[in-house]
């Protein structure tokens, strides 16, 4: 018997990944307790959404899921694009660089 895997909505998942990177940058620049708390909240939500336990694992799984979602929704013969949190096309993860390690 196969187990079902739940997948987060790609637009919401893209928003979480984008927010994670924004907060990571803020936390590095400011180091404020508020930015740290928000970063921890987004990291937790990313982990729950992807079924992982660490931020690095969550980001890797999120990018895999987002790439898979784009393959399903891209018309044949067209290059898939990433979705922004607003649901608009953006550059692919490879064009804007890897999220992991930023």
C-alpha positions in Angstrom: 0.0 0.0 0.0 1.4 3.4 -1.0 1.3 6.3 1.5 -0.1 9.6 0.3 2.2 12.5 0.4 0.6 15.9 1.1 2.1 18.8 -0.8 1.7 22.5 0.0 0.1 24.8 -2.5 3.0 25.9 -4.7 2.1 29.6 -4.4 2.1 29.4 -0.6 5.2 27.4 -0.6 7.0 29.9 -2.8 5.8 32.7 -0.4 7.3 30.8 2.5 10.6 30.3 0.8 10.8 34.0 -0.2 9.8 35.1 3.3 12.4 32.8 4.8 15.1 34.5 2.7 13.9 38.0 3.5 13.9 37.3 7.2 17.3 35.5 7.0 18.7 38.7 5.4 17.0 40.9 8.1 18.3 38.7 10.9 21.8 38.8 9.5 21.7 42.6 9.1 19.8 43.7 12.2 19.9 40.7 14.6 16.7 41.9 16.2 14.7 39.6 18.5 11.6 40.3 16.3 13.4 39.2 13.1 14.7 36.1 14.8 11.3 35.2 16.1 9.7 35.6 12.7 12.5 33.6 11.1 11.9 30.8 13.6 8.1 30.9 12.8 8.6 30.7 9.0 11.3 28.0 9.4 8.8 25.9 11.5 6.0 26.4 8.9 8.4 25.5 6.1 9.4 22.3 7.9 5.8 21.3 8.7 4.8 22.1 5.1 7.5 19.9 3.6 7.6 17.2 6.3 11.2 17.9 7.2 13.1 18.8 10.4 15.7 21.4 9.4 15.6 24.6 7.3 18.1 23.2 4.8 16.0 20.1 4.3 12.8 22.1 4.0 14.3 24.5 1.4 15.6 21.5 -0.7 12.2 19.8 -0.6 10.3 23.0 -1.3 12.4 23.6 -4.4 11.9 20.0 -5.5 8.1 20.4 -5.0 8.0 23.8 -6.7 10.0 22.4 -9.7 7.7 19.4 -9.9 4.6 21.7 -9.8 6.0 23.8 -12.6 6.6 20.7 -14.8 2.9 19.8 -14.4 1.6 23.3 -15.2 4.0 24.4 -17.9 2.6 24.0 -21.5 4.5 21.4 -23.6 7.6 22.7 -25.2 7.7 25.8 -23.0 10.3 26.4 -20.3 8.7 26.4 -16.8 9.1 29.5 -14.7 8.9 29.8 -10.9 5.9 31.4 -9.2 6.1 34.4 -6.9 4.0 34.6 -3.8 1.5 36.6 -5.9 1.2 33.7 -8.3 3.0 35.5 -11.1 5.8 33.9 -13.1 9.3 34.7 -11.9 12.7 33.4 -13.0 13.5 29.8 -12.4 15.4 28.8 -9.2 18.5 28.2 -11.3 18.4 31.7 -12.9 18.2 33.5 -9.6 20.6 31.1 -7.8 20.0 28.5 -5.2 18.1 29.4 -2.0 20.1 27.1 0.2 23.1 28.7 1.8 22.1 32.4 1.3 
